[in-house]
Amino acid sequence: MSTELHLVIGNKAYSSWSMRPWIAMTANGLKFRETVICLGQDNTASEIKKYSASGKVPYLIHGDIRVWDSLAIIEYLAEAFYDKPWWPTDPQARAVARAISAEMHSGFQGLRQNMPMNVRRSHPGKGAVPEALADIARISAIWTECRQRFGAKGPYLFGTFCNADAMYAPVVTRFKTYGVALDPVCRAYADAMLDHPALKQWYADAAKESWVVEKYELA
Ligand SMILES: N[C@@H](CCC(=O)N[C@@H](CS)C(=O)NCC(=O)O)C(=O)O
């Protein structure tokens, strides 16, 4: 399919939801145009509304097709570019990959609220309240189970990189920012993710951004 892909995202220092499809698309080698809107500005809402009636990013434009919401976008891409390895091929692994992606998408408020994404900063120990620690324990259990059951063929949750890794990529960055201690299995997984070229590119792009939004820096 040669129709242009255009992904509208929030700025890379802070926009955890945007990171997910961007990482998935980059990891799968898709060429796409990106429009970056800085979060937390007076004109953020109006800029996003130029594209998305939902008032949120990420938002994907593909020819006549419009898709919003991170999980819907990566599911759309898995259909539109079905020759790429978006999800594991084994039905059991694919079911678990989708389940943990949905769990990420709908949960972990304790982690999200107390350890907001900021890939440019280091705040070891900050935000380690019981609600965040409970989410970290559940995520560690998910990662450990996936690595042990499905991870034989590579360093990612299901061996080779898939959409579930993209869904957990912002969590990996939060664990780095907030210095979360991990057991050896989870540490090895997080390190493999941080070493992935797509994540490295996201970090490099975020470092070049000039926007500094006080409310996200103080969080
Ligand atoms: N469930 C949505 C959540 C999207 C979301 O909350 N995006 C944030 C940025 S990470 C946003 O657009 N916020 C609007 C704003 O800050 O004005 C998804 O998965 O895409």
PDBQT file of the ligand as one rigid body, heavy atoms in Angstrom, charges set to zero:
ROOT
HETATM    1  N1  LIG A 301      -6.907   6.261  25.198  1.00  0.00    +0.000 N 
HETATM    2  C1  LIG A 301      -6.178   7.232  24.402  1.00  0.00    +0.000 C 
HETATM    3  C2  LIG A 301      -5.520   8.240  25.321  1.00  0.00    +0.000 C 
HETATM    4  C3  LIG A 301      -4.903   9.384  24.553  1.00  0.00    +0.000 C 
HETATM    5  C4  LIG A 301      -4.436  10.512  25.447  1.00  0.00    +0.000 C 
HETATM    6  O1  LIG A 301      -4.878  10.650  26.607  1.00  0.00    +0.000 OA
HETATM    7  N2  LIG A 301      -3.536  11.344  24.886  1.00  0.00    +0.000 N 
HETATM    8  C5  LIG A 301      -3.068  12.525  25.579  1.00  0.00    +0.000 C 
HETATM    9  C6  LIG A 301      -1.567  12.743  25.331  1.00  0.00    +0.000 C 
HETATM   10  S1  LIG A 301      -0.536  11.403  25.886  1.00  0.00    +0.000 SA
HETATM   11  C7  LIG A 301      -3.744  13.747  24.999  1.00  0.00    +0.000 C 
HETATM   12  O2  LIG A 301      -4.020  13.807  23.819  1.00  0.00    +0.000 OA
HETATM   13  N3  LIG A 301      -4.027  14.750  25.821  1.00  0.00    +0.000 N 
HETATM   14  C8  LIG A 301      -4.632  15.946  25.352  1.00  0.00    +0.000 C 
HETATM   15  C9  LIG A 301      -4.075  17.172  25.995  1.00  0.00    +0.000 C 
HETATM   16  O3  LIG A 301      -3.102  17.043  26.751  1.00  0.00    +0.000 OA
HETATM   17  O4  LIG A 301      -4.621  18.257  25.737  1.00  0.00    +0.000 OA
HETATM   18  C10 LIG A 301      -5.182   6.485  23.511  1.00  0.00    +0.000 C 
HETATM   19  O5  LIG A 301      -4.887   5.321  23.803  1.00  0.00    +0.000 OA
HETATM   20  O6  LIG A 301      -4.730   7.013  22.493  1.00  0.00    +0.000 OA
ENDROOT
TORSDOF 0
